[in-house]
Amino acid sequence: MARRLLPSVRSRIVAAAAVAVAAVLALAGVVLVVAVRSALERPMRGEARARAADVVATLSASPVPTIVPPLTAPWPTLVQVLDGRGHVVSASEDLQGRPPLLAVTAEHREPTGRTTFASLNGRAQDWRLDAVAASVAGQSMTVVVATSLAQVEQSTRLIGLSLWIGVPVLVVLVIVSAWFLVGRALHPVEALRREVDTFDQRVGGRRVDAPVTDDEIGRLAGTLNALLDRLELAGAQQRRFVADASHELRSPVANIRAAVEVALAHPDVAPWTEIASDVLGQNERMGRLVDDLLLLARAEAGELSPRTDLVDFASIVRRVIANPAHRRVPVHLDTNDEMMVRGDAGQLERVVDNLVANAVRHASSSIQVTTTATSRWVQLTVADDGPGVPVDERARIFQRFVRLDADRSRRGGGTGLGLAIVAEVVAAHGGTVAVGDAYPGATFTVRLPALDVAEGPVLSASP
């Protein structure tokens, strides 16, 4: 799958900041223009009423003239006087001959509006229209005041021009500042990337230079160093695993080869029956080792999903104890008649078999196997009277290919995978395994979640 080509994080952050700032400034500019225009127009209604009062006072002192005298106002102002039927009876000189600027009705005696027409200097302008009801010479009339919006338009245009110039300048400043600041912020990240990029597959204790800060960069450097620690440990474990597995497989292969070569050198006197038995035993040993490795590989990949059948754990323990392979020393069993757990009968039998086989290899004279049950747990205890397990080795013995020195010297020593398999299978069944003292010897304790017998059919391992 082709990789998507994306801009750098720095570019994306700067672009997002520029777009956000531009949008905010544009919205603020629109709001500012509207607010300024509204603030400038707000007094015009009051001014229009004042101009209407001036007109009424002027017209009331004499017969209504055709032309309204010029008015003094803060801004250009024109007037039309309408009678009760909406006809123009008087108007400013610039409005002579024009129809009524506003339509006045009985329901709307004082409407407002806007219009555009040329007056005064001959250029078209926008005008605000305000109608004010009045009484002139005892007659009901309407004074329409037209106030020029030229100054308002000029002010808003000036503000708009300032925004058109100021907003791009501010956006450019934001882009430059963000580019610099983001670059400064990402510089340690890029330095970490370049430093890690120089590491080869053999990390060999190399670590990044973590800054002495408690910010995101410092925590990132700490996380990278922790990851490198785990990679180094995983690499060491993998190399040790490969070396131990190669050694364990090499021994039976070498034994088979040596036995066959000696027999072929003296075919007439070779004990072929013993050789075949030895070869078969070595082959079974390799087969068990391969099976153990495959089971652990499945567990490591998260594929060790046991079945959820109801299993009689007590019958599994009794069957394992009856195996002739465990008769090197006496095995004493103390178990209940029935203890139910949910899981895979074959895998649970392997747990019991591995624990008992481990106890047989270490025991001096006897082994005690005990099972107990509560409402929550089914517990298996396997105790031997051997040399025991040192406290500082108790966590390590559940790792793969870990065997104590005394065990390695034994002729019948295991492969070092049995207890690792026990730990993986028990964990997959939701249980725990631990090792303690037996005074003398070692005690291995497995706890599995207990279930009620009435939950379903009971299964046990095949004989």
N, C-alpha and C positions, 0 to 999 in steps of 0.2 A: 504493500500500500504506500502510495507516494505521500511524502510529508508535505503538509501545507506550509507555504512560505508566508510567514507573518512578519510584520515589522518588529523591531526590537521593543523590549518592555519600556525602555526609555522613551522611544518615539510614541508608543501607545499612551503612556501616561501623559506626556506633554500634549498630544493631540486631544485627549479627553479633557485635560485642564483648559486648553484653549477653547474648545467647543463650549464647555460649561461656562467659562467666563464670558465668552461672546454672547451666549444665550441670555445670561443674567443681565449683562450690560444693555443688550438690545431691549429686553423687557423693561428694565429700569428706565431706559431712554424714552420708550413709548409712554410709560406711566408719568414720567416727568413732563413730557410735552403736553399730555392731556391735563395734568394737574395745573401747569402754568397757564394754559389756555382757559381752563375753568376759573382759575383765580383772577385772571384779567377780565373775564366777561362777567364775573359775579356782580361787581358794582354797577354794571350798565343798567340793570333793571331799576335800581334806585335813581340813577342819573336820568333815566328816561322819564320817570315820574316827576322829577324836579323840572325837566325841560317842559313836560306837559303842563305843569302848574304855571310856569312862566308864560307859556302860550295862552293859557286860559286867562291869566291876568292881563295880558296885552290885548287880547281880543275883546275882553269884557269892558274895557275903558272906551271903546269906540265901536262903530259898526264893523261887522266882520269884514276885513279886507280880503281881497283875492290872494294877495301875496303875504305870507307870514314874514315879519321882520327877521333879520338874521339873529341867531342865538349865539351866546357865548357859552362854550362847553369845553371840557377837557379834551375832547376829540371832535372831529367833524360830525355835525348833527343836522338832519333834515326833518321836516315835519309835514304831515298831511292832516287836515281836519275834515272829518267825515260827519255828515248829518245823520239823523236817525235812520234814513233809508240806505246809508252806505255810500252816498255820493260825496265827491270831493267838493268842499265849499271854500277851502283855503289851503295853500301849500307854500312851501319854500320855493324860491325862484328856480332851483334846479329840478324841482318836481312838477313844474307847471306842465299841464297837458298829459301827465301820466295817470293811468287808472289807479284806483285804490291799491296800496301795497299789501294790505291785509283784508280779508273778508271778515267782516264783523257781523255776527248773528245775535239773536236774542239769547241763545244758550251760551255763546262765547263772546262776551262783550270785551274781554281783554286778552285776546290771543297773542302769541309771540311767533316769530318765525325768522327766516333768513332769506335774503335775495341778493342778486348781483346786478348791478347796472352802473353805467358810466355817469359821473357827475363831477362837479368842481373842476378838477384838472383834466377831465375828458377821458380818464382811464377807467376801465371796468374795475369795480371794487366789490368786496363782500360787505353786506350791511346786516346789522341785527335790527329786527323790527319788534317794537313793543307797543301794543295798543293800550291806551289809558282812557277809561270812561270819564267824561267831564260834562259840566253844564256851562254853556256859554250864552250869555244874554237870555237866560231863562230857558234855553233849548238844550235838549239832551244830545250831546255830540260825543265823538270819539277822536282822540288825538293820537295819531300814529307817529311814533318817534323812530326815525331811522338813524342808527348810530354806526359810524364807520368802524370796520374791523381791521383797517389797514395796519394800525399800530400793533394789534394783537397778532396779525399774520406776520408782521415784521419780527416781533419778539420770538414767536414760535419758530420762524425760519432760522433766526440766529441761533436759537438753542439747538434746532435740528442739525444745522451746519456744524456747530461745536461737537455734537454727538458723532456725526459722520467722520469728523477728524479725530476726536478723542478716543472713541471706542476702538478703531483699528490700532491706534498707538498703544492703548492699554493692553490689547490682546497681544501685540508684538512684545511688549514688556513682559507679559505673563509667560509667553512662550520662551523668551530668552532666560527669564528667571527660573522657570520650571525645568528647562533643559539643563541649566547649571546645577540646580539643587538636586534634581533626580540623578544626574550624573555623579554628584558627590555622594549621594546616598547609596547608589548601586556600585560605586567603585570597590568597596570591600567585598561585595558579592562576586564581582568579576575577578578580583584578586584571588578569592578562594577557589573560583572555578579554574583559573589558570594554574594555581598551585596543585589542585587535585588532578588536573589533566596531565601533570608531569609524573604522577605516580604510575608505576607499572603494575602488573598483576601481583608481583611479590611486594606487598605493602611494606613488610619488614619493619614495623615500628614507626613508619613515617606518619606524621600527623600535621594538620594545618595549624598555622599560627592563630590561635584564638584571641581576639581582642578582649581586653579586660573591661568589658561592659556588660550590662544586663539588658541590652536591647535585642532587637530581632537578629542583628548580625552576630552578636556574641552567642545567642542561643543557636543560631544556624551552625556556627563553627563548632560549638559543643556537640550538636547532633551529628555533624560530619565526623568528628573524632570518635564519637560513640559507634557510628556505623563502621568506621575503619577498624575499631577494636573488634566488633562482631565479625567483620570480614576476615580479619587476621585469625581470630579464634576458629571460625568455620574452615578456613584454609588449612590450619594446623590439624583440626579434627579430620578433615577429608584426607589429608596426607597420611595421618596415622591410621585411619580406617583402611585406606588402600594398602598400606604396608602390612597391617595385621591380617587383612583378608588374604593378601598374596601369600603371607607366611602360612596361614592356616590351610590354604589350598595346596601350597607347595609341599607340605609335609606328607599328606596321604599320596599325592602323585609320586613323590620321591620314593616312598615306601613300596608302592606298587611296582615302580620301575626297578627298584633294587631287587625285590623278590623275584620278579620275572626274569631279570638278567641272570641272577644266580642260578635259577632253575634251568634256563636255556643253556647255561655253561655246562651243566651236568644233568642232562635230561634223563639219564638212566637211573640216577639215584635220587632225583629231586622228589620231595614229598608233595606231589601235585595236589593232593586233597587239602593239606594244610595251607598251601599257597593259595588255592582257590578260595578257601575260607577267609584267609587274611585279605585277599584282594576284595572279596565281597564286603568285609567289614570296613575296609578303607573307603570303598565306594559308598557305603551307607553313611559314613562320616561326612564325605563330601556332599552327599545329597542333603543331609540335615543342615550342613552349613549354608548351602545355597538356599534351602527353604527359609532358614532363619534370616538370611540377608534380604530375600524377597519380602518377607513379612515386615521387616524393619523399614525397607524402602517404601512399602505401601503406607506404613504408619507415618513416615516423614512427609509423604505427599498428601496426607490427610485422607487416604482411601481405606483406612482400617475401620470400616463401619460394621460393627457386629450385628448379627441378627437380633431380633427382639422377642425370641421365644421364651416361654417360661421354662426354667431349667431347675432340676433338683440338684443343688450344689453338693449335698451330702453324698449322693450316689456317685458323683464324679470323684470325690475325695476317696471313697472306699475303693473304687475301681483302680485308681492310680496306686494306692497303697498295696493292692494285690498284685501289682506288676512284679514279676520275678527279678527284673533289673534293679529293683530297689532293696534287695535282700542282703546286701553286704553287711549291714548292721540291722539290728532289730528296730522296727518302726512301730511305735505304740500309738494307737488311734483312739481318740475320744471325740465322738461326734453325735449329733442328734439324728433322729430318724429321718427328718425331712426339713430342708431349708431352701426356700424358693428365691431365685433371683431371675432377672430378665436379661438375656444376652445370648451369646453364641456358645453352645455347649462344647464345640471343638476347641475354640480359643481358651475357654475357661479350663478345660482339661489340660491344655498346654501350660497354663499358669501353674496349676498344682503340680504337674509333672516336673517342670523346671525347678520349682522350689524344693521338692523332695529330692530330686537328683542332685541339686546343689548341696543340700544337707547331707546326703549320703557321701559325697566326695570329701566333706570336711569332718564328719562325725567321728568320734573315737570309739564309742561303744553303743550309743543308742540315739534314737530320734523320737521326739514327741510331736504328734500332729493333733491339733485341737480345733474344733469348729464350734462356734457359739452363734446365737441369733437373738436379735432384739426386734422390736417393732420397726426399727429403721435400718438396721445393718445386719449383714451376714459376715462373720469374721472368721478367717482362717489363720491359724498360728502354726508355724513350722519351726521347732527349736531343736538344735543339735548341741552336742557337748564337745565341739571342736575348739579350735583356737580363737574363735570369735572374729569380729570385724572391728578394727580400730575406729575410734570416733571420727578422725579426720578423713577416713576412707569411705564412710557410710553413704555419702551423697554420690561419690564417684563410681561405686560398684554397679550402679544402675545404668552406666554409660556403656557404649558398645566396645567390645574387645578389651574390657578392663578386667584384669585378673590380678589378684594379689600375688606377691612373690612366692609365698608358700604354696599357693595353688599351681603356679607354673612349674614347680619342681615335681609335682605329682605326675605319675605315669598316666593316670586316668583323668587328668585335668580337662575341663571343658573348653569350648571355643571362646568364652567370654561374651556370648550373646544371650545366654539364658535369662539373666536378670534384666537385661535391657528389654527383652521381649515381654517379661512379666510386667515391667513398668508401663510399656506402651499399651498392652491389652487391658490391664486394669484401668488405666486412665480412659481408654475408649469406652469402658463399661461404666464410667462415672464413679469409680472407686479410688482407693489410695493404697499405697504399699510403703512400708517403713521397716527399718531394721533396728534392733536393739540388742541388749545383752541377755544371755540365758544363765550366766553364772554357774558353770563356765559355758562357753559357746556363744552362738548367735541366735536370735529370734527374728524371724521374718513374719510380719503381720499384714494381711490383706483384708481390706474392708470393702464390701460391695453393697449397694442398695438392696434392701430386702423388699419382697412383695408378698401379697396374700395369695394363698393357694387357689382361691376361688376365681382368680383373674383369667384363667384359661387352661388349655391342655399343658401337661407337663412333659418336657423332653429331657433327655440326658444324652451324654456322649455315647457313641456306638461302642460296643465292646471290642 
